[in-house]
C-alpha cells in the first residue's frame, strides 16, 4: 500500500471515529501502521499554556489495543513527578519533539519517569506534539517508539506532520458531539439532537435536511442562513471560506475528502458559531439518489453552569455519592476518569451505576445522562 493510500484510509477512518469512538481502536492501529510507530495516546489539557490543571485522556493504544494499566500507572505514580509535563505544555504549536529532548542530560540518567515508566511503555524514543486550540485547551499527541530500530525516518515524520491537522479536527468534532451529548449517534440520529445544529448536505452541497436547532439558526439568519437550499454565511469573505470547507468535504474524483472547522461571527453580541463540516461515506452504487454526502454541525458556545448533585439526588432519590457519579457522567466524564478523580476502583463506579439503574428502571448510560440533563434544564 502506498503512503497516499494509507493516508486516505486513515482520514476515512477518522471521519467514522468522529461520530463513534468504537472506531478509534482501528483508526489508531491504522495510524500506527502508516507511521511505523508502536502506539500513541491522545489527551486534552485545560488551562493556561504552561499551567495546565486538568488533563483528560482518550486512551493509550498499541496497535489498536488499549493499555489502561499503563494509563493508571502514569496518572497515579508518575504524573506528579514527571519533569517534562510543564515543558510539554509550553511547546510551540504543532512542533514534533523527540522525547529525550524534553529532558536535561542529568534527568536522562536519574528520571524515574524516563528510565522506569517510559522504558515499559515503549516511549523513550517517542515523539510528543502539542496542538493549541482557540478555546484555551491543548491537544497532546504522545507517540511511542518507532517499530524499526535506528530512529525516526524522514518519511515517518512527514506522515505524522501531515496527520496533525486531521488529528486536531478529530478532537474538535468529538468535543462538539460530547458537549451535545451526542457521542455514538449516527448521521441520521443526530437530527433528533436538540443541543447542536445539524445539517445534511448532498453531493452538490445543497441542504437535504436540518434538525430543529439548525432550522431555528438558519431562520434567524444571524451568521448563517438557508438561501434557496444553499448554506450561506452573512458576509462574502466568510461565505467564501465556508464554501471551501464544504468543497473539501465533497471532493471531486481523485481528491481526498477532509473535515475542517471555522468560526462564523454574528451581527449580534452573541459568541460566534463554531461550524464543523465533515464528509459522510457513501455507498459505492447509489444510482443517483439524493443522499447525504456531508454533515455540518453548528455549535453555539455558551457558559454552562455545573449541575447540582444535591438537586439530582433529591429529584431521583439517589444517595449523594450516586448522584455525583450521575452528574459527572452527564458532564462528559468517563467511568475511568471518575475512578481516578475519586481514588476508587472502576468496579466501584460501575456498582454505583447499577444501583442508579435499578432505582430508575434504566439500562443504558445514555438514558441516565438524558435524565440528569433534563433535571438540570428544568431547574
Secondary structure as a PSIPRED ss2 file (coil, helix, strand):
# PSIPRED VFORMAT (PSIPRED V4.0)

   1 X C   1.000  0.000  0.000
   2 X C   1.000  0.000  0.000
   3 X H   0.000  1.000  0.000
   4 X H   0.000  1.000  0.000
   5 X H   0.000  1.000  0.000
   6 X H   0.000  1.000  0.000
   7 X H   0.000  1.000  0.000
   8 X H   0.000  1.000  0.000
   9 X H   0.000  1.000  0.000
  10 X H   0.000  1.000  0.000
  11 X H   0.000  1.000  0.000
  12 X H   0.000  1.000  0.000
  13 X H   0.000  1.000  0.000
  14 X H   0.000  1.000  0.000
  15 X H   0.000  1.000  0.000
  16 X H   0.000  1.000  0.000
  17 X H   0.000  1.000  0.000
  18 X H   0.000  1.000  0.000
  19 X H   0.000  1.000  0.000
  20 X C   1.000  0.000  0.000
  21 X H   0.000  1.000  0.000
  22 X H   0.000  1.000  0.000
  23 X H   0.000  1.000  0.000
  24 X H   0.000  1.000  0.000
  25 X H   0.000  1.000  0.000
  26 X H   0.000  1.000  0.000
  27 X H   0.000  1.000  0.000
  28 X H   0.000  1.000  0.000
  29 X H   0.000  1.000  0.000
  30 X H   0.000  1.000  0.000
  31 X H   0.000  1.000  0.000
  32 X H   0.000  1.000  0.000
  33 X H   0.000  1.000  0.000
  34 X H   0.000  1.000  0.000
  35 X H   0.000  1.000  0.000
  36 X C   1.000  0.000  0.000
  37 X E   0.000  0.000  1.000
  38 X C   1.000  0.000  0.000
  39 X C   1.000  0.000  0.000
  40 X E   0.000  0.000  1.000
  41 X E   0.000  0.000  1.000
  42 X E   0.000  0.000  1.000
  43 X E   0.000  0.000  1.000
  44 X E   0.000  0.000  1.000
  45 X E   0.000  0.000  1.000
  46 X E   0.000  0.000  1.000
  47 X E   0.000  0.000  1.000
  48 X E   0.000  0.000  1.000
  49 X C   1.000  0.000  0.000
  50 X C   1.000  0.000  0.000
  51 X E   0.000  0.000  1.000
  52 X E   0.000  0.000  1.000
  53 X E   0.000  0.000  1.000
  54 X E   0.000  0.000  1.000
  55 X E   0.000  0.000  1.000
  56 X E   0.000  0.000  1.000
  57 X E   0.000  0.000  1.000
  58 X E   0.000  0.000  1.000
  59 X E   0.000  0.000  1.000
  60 X E   0.000  0.000  1.000
  61 X E   0.000  0.000  1.000
  62 X E   0.000  0.000  1.000
  63 X C   1.000  0.000  0.000
  64 X C   1.000  0.000  0.000
  65 X E   0.000  0.000  1.000
  66 X E   0.000  0.000  1.000
  67 X C   1.000  0.000  0.000
  68 X H   0.000  1.000  0.000
  69 X H   0.000  1.000  0.000
  70 X H   0.000  1.000  0.000
  71 X H   0.000  1.000  0.000
  72 X H   0.000  1.000  0.000
  73 X H   0.000  1.000  0.000
  74 X H   0.000  1.000  0.000
  75 X H   0.000  1.000  0.000
  76 X H   0.000  1.000  0.000
  77 X H   0.000  1.000  0.000
  78 X H   0.000  1.000  0.000
  79 X H   0.000  1.000  0.000
  80 X H   0.000  1.000  0.000
  81 X H   0.000  1.000  0.000
  82 X C   1.000  0.000  0.000
  83 X C   1.000  0.000  0.000
  84 X C   1.000  0.000  0.000
  85 X H   0.000  1.000  0.000
  86 X H   0.000  1.000  0.000
  87 X H   0.000  1.000  0.000
  88 X H   0.000  1.000  0.000
  89 X C   1.000  0.000  0.000
  90 X C   1.000  0.000  0.000
  91 X C   1.000  0.000  0.000
  92 X C   1.000  0.000  0.000
  93 X C   1.000  0.000  0.000
  94 X C   1.000  0.000  0.000
  95 X C   1.000  0.000  0.000
  96 X E   0.000  0.000  1.000
  97 X E   0.000  0.000  1.000
  98 X E   0.000  0.000  1.000
  99 X H   0.000  1.000  0.000
 100 X H   0.000  1.000  0.000
 101 X H   0.000  1.000  0.000
 102 X H   0.000  1.000  0.000
 103 X C   1.000  0.000  0.000
 104 X C   1.000  0.000  0.000
 105 X H   0.000  1.000  0.000
 106 X H   0.000  1.000  0.000
 107 X H   0.000  1.000  0.000
 108 X H   0.000  1.000  0.000
 109 X H   0.000  1.000  0.000
 110 X H   0.000  1.000  0.000
 111 X C   1.000  0.000  0.000
 112 X H   0.000  1.000  0.000
 113 X H   0.000  1.000  0.000
 114 X H   0.000  1.000  0.000
 115 X H   0.000  1.000  0.000
 116 X H   0.000  1.000  0.000
 117 X H   0.000  1.000  0.000
 118 X H   0.000  1.000  0.000
 119 X H   0.000  1.000  0.000
 120 X H   0.000  1.000  0.000
 121 X C   1.000  0.000  0.000
 122 X C   1.000  0.000  0.000
 123 X C   1.000  0.000  0.000
 124 X C   1.000  0.000  0.000
 125 X C   1.000  0.000  0.000
 126 X C   1.000  0.000  0.000
 127 X E   0.000  0.000  1.000
 128 X E   0.000  0.000  1.000
 129 X E   0.000  0.000  1.000
 130 X E   0.000  0.000  1.000
 131 X E   0.000  0.000  1.000
 132 X E   0.000  0.000  1.000
 133 X C   1.000  0.000  0.000
 134 X C   1.000  0.000  0.000
 135 X C   1.000  0.000  0.000
 136 X C   1.000  0.000  0.000
 137 X E   0.000  0.000  1.000
 138 X E   0.000  0.000  1.000
 139 X E   0.000  0.000  1.000
 140 X E   0.000  0.000  1.000
 141 X E   0.000  0.000  1.000
 142 X E   0.000  0.000  1.000
 143 X E   0.000  0.000  1.000
 144 X C   1.000  0.000  0.000
 145 X C   1.000  0.000  0.000
 146 X E   0.000  0.000  1.000
 147 X C   1.000  0.000  0.000
 148 X C   1.000  0.000  0.000
 149 X C   1.000  0.000  0.000
 150 X C   1.000  0.000  0.000
 151 X C   1.000  0.000  0.000
 152 X C   1.000  0.000  0.000
 153 X C   1.000  0.000  0.000
 154 X H   0.000  1.000  0.000
 155 X H   0.000  1.000  0.000
 156 X H   0.000  1.000  0.000
 157 X H   0.000  1.000  0.000
 158 X H   0.000  1.000  0.000
 159 X H   0.000  1.000  0.000
 160 X H   0.000  1.000  0.000
 161 X H   0.000  1.000  0.000
 162 X H   0.000  1.000  0.000
 163 X H   0.000  1.000  0.000
 164 X H   0.000  1.000  0.000
 165 X H   0.000  1.000  0.000
 166 X H   0.000  1.000  0.000
 167 X H   0.000  1.000  0.000
 168 X H   0.000  1.000  0.000
 169 X H   0.000  1.000  0.000
 170 X H   0.000  1.000  0.000
 171 X H   0.000  1.000  0.000
 172 X H   0.000  1.000  0.000
 173 X H   0.000  1.000  0.000
 174 X H   0.000  1.000  0.000
 175 X H   0.000  1.000  0.000
 176 X H   0.000  1.000  0.000
 177 X H   0.000  1.000  0.000
 178 X H   0.000  1.000  0.000
 179 X H   0.000  1.000  0.000
 180 X C   1.000  0.000  0.000
 181 X C   1.000  0.000  0.000
 182 X C   1.000  0.000  0.000
 183 X C   1.000  0.000  0.000
 184 X C   1.000  0.000  0.000
 185 X C   1.000  0.000  0.000
 186 X C   1.000  0.000  0.000
 187 X C   1.000  0.000  0.000
 188 X C   1.000  0.000  0.000
 189 X H   0.000  1.000  0.000
 190 X H   0.000  1.000  0.000
 191 X H   0.000  1.000  0.000
 192 X H   0.000  1.000  0.000
 193 X C   1.000  0.000  0.000
 194 X C   1.000  0.000  0.000
 195 X C   1.000  0.000  0.000
 196 X C   1.000  0.000  0.000
 197 X E   0.000  0.000  1.000
 198 X E   0.000  0.000  1.000
 199 X E   0.000  0.000  1.000
 200 X E   0.000  0.000  1.000
 201 X E   0.000  0.000  1.000
 202 X C   1.000  0.000  0.000
 203 X C   1.000  0.000  0.000
 204 X C   1.000  0.000  0.000
 205 X C   1.000  0.000  0.000
 206 X E   0.000  0.000  1.000
 207 X E   0.000  0.000  1.000
 208 X E   0.000  0.000  1.000
 209 X E   0.000  0.000  1.000
 210 X E   0.000  0.000  1.000
 211 X C   1.000  0.000  0.000
 212 X H   0.000  1.000  0.000
 213 X H   0.000  1.000  0.000
 214 X H   0.000  1.000  0.000
 215 X H   0.000  1.000  0.000
 216 X H   0.000  1.000  0.000
 217 X H   0.000  1.000  0.000
 218 X H   0.000  1.000  0.000
 219 X H   0.000  1.000  0.000
 220 X H   0.000  1.000  0.000
 221 X C   1.000  0.000  0.000
 222 X C   1.000  0.000  0.000
 223 X C   1.000  0.000  0.000
 224 X E   0.000  0.000  1.000
 225 X E   0.000  0.000  1.000
 226 X E   0.000  0.000  1.000
 227 X E   0.000  0.000  1.000
 228 X C   1.000  0.000  0.000
 229 X C   1.000  0.000  0.000
 230 X E   0.000  0.000  1.000
 231 X E   0.000  0.000  1.000
 232 X E   0.000  0.000  1.000
 233 X E   0.000  0.000  1.000
 234 X C   1.000  0.000  0.000
 235 X C   1.000  0.000  0.000
 236 X H   0.000  1.000  0.000
 237 X H   0.000  1.000  0.000
 238 X H   0.000  1.000  0.000
 239 X H   0.000  1.000  0.000
 240 X H   0.000  1.000  0.000
 241 X H   0.000  1.000  0.000
 242 X H   0.000  1.000  0.000
 243 X H   0.000  1.000  0.000
 244 X H   0.000  1.000  0.000
 245 X H   0.000  1.000  0.000
 246 X H   0.000  1.000  0.000
 247 X H   0.000  1.000  0.000
 248 X H   0.000  1.000  0.000
 249 X H   0.000  1.000  0.000
 250 X C   1.000  0.000  0.000
 251 X C   1.000  0.000  0.000
 252 X C   1.000  0.000  0.000
 253 X C   1.000  0.000  0.000
 254 X C   1.000  0.000  0.000
 255 X C   1.000  0.000  0.000
 256 X C   1.000  0.000  0.000
 257 X C   1.000  0.000  0.000
 258 X C   1.000  0.000  0.000
 259 X C   1.000  0.000  0.000
 260 X E   0.000  0.000  1.000
 261 X E   0.000  0.000  1.000
 262 X E   0.000  0.000  1.000
 263 X E   0.000  0.000  1.000
 264 X E   0.000  0.000  1.000
 265 X C   1.000  0.000  0.000
 266 X C   1.000  0.000  0.000
 267 X C   1.000  0.000  0.000
 268 X C   1.000  0.000  0.000
 269 X C   1.000  0.000  0.000
 270 X C   1.000  0.000  0.000
 271 X C   1.000  0.000  0.000
 272 X C   1.000  0.000  0.000
 273 X E   0.000  0.000  1.000
 274 X E   0.000  0.000  1.000
 275 X E   0.000  0.000  1.000
 276 X E   0.000  0.000  1.000
 277 X E   0.000  0.000  1.000
 278 X E   0.000  0.000  1.000
 279 X E   0.000  0.000  1.000
 280 X C   1.000  0.000  0.000
 281 X C   1.000  0.000  0.000
 282 X C   1.000  0.000  0.000
 283 X C   1.000  0.000  0.000
 284 X C   1.000  0.000  0.000
 285 X C   1.000  0.000  0.000
 286 X C   1.000  0.000  0.000
 287 X C   1.000  0.000  0.000
 288 X C   1.000  0.000  0.000
 289 X C   1.000  0.000  0.000
 290 X C   1.000  0.000  0.000
 291 X C   1.000  0.000  0.000
 292 X C   1.000  0.000  0.000
 293 X C   1.000  0.000  0.000
 294 X E   0.000  0.000  1.000
 295 X E   0.000  0.000  1.000
 296 X E   0.000  0.000  1.000
 297 X E   0.000  0.000  1.000
 298 X E   0.000  0.000  1.000
 299 X E   0.000  0.000  1.000
 300 X E   0.000  0.000  1.000
 301 X C   1.000  0.000  0.000
 302 X C   1.000  0.000  0.000
 303 X C   1.000  0.000  0.000
 304 X C   1.000  0.000  0.000
 305 X C   1.000  0.000  0.000
 306 X C   1.000  0.000  0.000
 307 X C   1.000  0.000  0.000
 308 X C   1.000  0.000  0.000
 309 X H   0.000  1.000  0.000
 310 X H   0.000  1.000  0.000
 311 X H   0.000  1.000  0.000
 312 X H   0.000  1.000  0.000
 313 X H   0.000  1.000  0.000
 314 X H   0.000  1.000  0.000
 315 X H   0.000  1.000  0.000
 316 X H   0.000  1.000  0.000
 317 X C   1.000  0.000  0.000
 318 X C   1.000  0.000  0.000
 319 X C   1.000  0.000  0.000
 320 X H   0.000  1.000  0.000
 321 X H   0.000  1.000  0.000
 322 X H   0.000  1.000  0.000
 323 X H   0.000  1.000  0.000
 324 X H   0.000  1.000  0.000
 325 X H   0.000  1.000  0.000
 326 X H   0.000  1.000  0.000
 327 X H   0.000  1.000  0.000
 328 X H   0.000  1.000  0.000
 329 X H   0.000  1.000  0.000
 330 X H   0.000  1.000  0.000
 331 X C   1.000  0.000  0.000
 332 X C   1.000  0.000  0.000
 333 X C   1.000  0.000  0.000
 334 X C   1.000  0.000  0.000
 335 X H   0.000  1.000  0.000
 336 X H   0.000  1.000  0.000
 337 X H   0.000  1.000  0.000
 338 X H   0.000  1.000  0.000
 339 X H   0.000  1.000  0.000
 340 X H   0.000  1.000  0.000
 341 X H   0.000  1.000  0.000
 342 X H   0.000  1.000  0.000
 343 X C   1.000  0.000  0.000
 344 X C   1.000  0.000  0.000
 345 X C   1.000  0.000  0.000
 346 X H   0.000  1.000  0.000
 347 X H   0.000  1.000  0.000
 348 X H   0.000  1.000  0.000
 349 X H   0.000  1.000  0.000
 350 X H   0.000  1.000  0.000
 351 X H   0.000  1.000  0.000
 352 X H   0.000  1.000  0.000
 353 X H   0.000  1.000  0.000
 354 X H   0.000  1.000  0.000
 355 X H   0.000  1.000  0.000
 356 X H   0.000  1.000  0.000
 357 X H   0.000  1.000  0.000
 358 X H   0.000  1.000  0.000
 359 X H   0.000  1.000  0.000
 360 X H   0.000  1.000  0.000
 361 X C   1.000  0.000  0.000
 362 X C   1.000  0.000  0.000
 363 X C   1.000  0.000  0.000
 364 X C   1.000  0.000  0.000
 365 X H   0.000  1.000  0.000
 366 X H   0.000  1.000  0.000
 367 X H   0.000  1.000  0.000
 368 X H   0.000  1.000  0.000
 369 X H   0.000  1.000  0.000
 370 X H   0.000  1.000  0.000
 371 X H   0.000  1.000  0.000
 372 X H   0.000  1.000  0.000
 373 X H   0.000  1.000  0.000
 374 X H   0.000  1.000  0.000
 375 X H   0.000  1.000  0.000
 376 X H   0.000  1.000  0.000
 377 X H   0.000  1.000  0.000
 378 X H   0.000  1.000  0.000
 379 X C   1.000  0.000  0.000
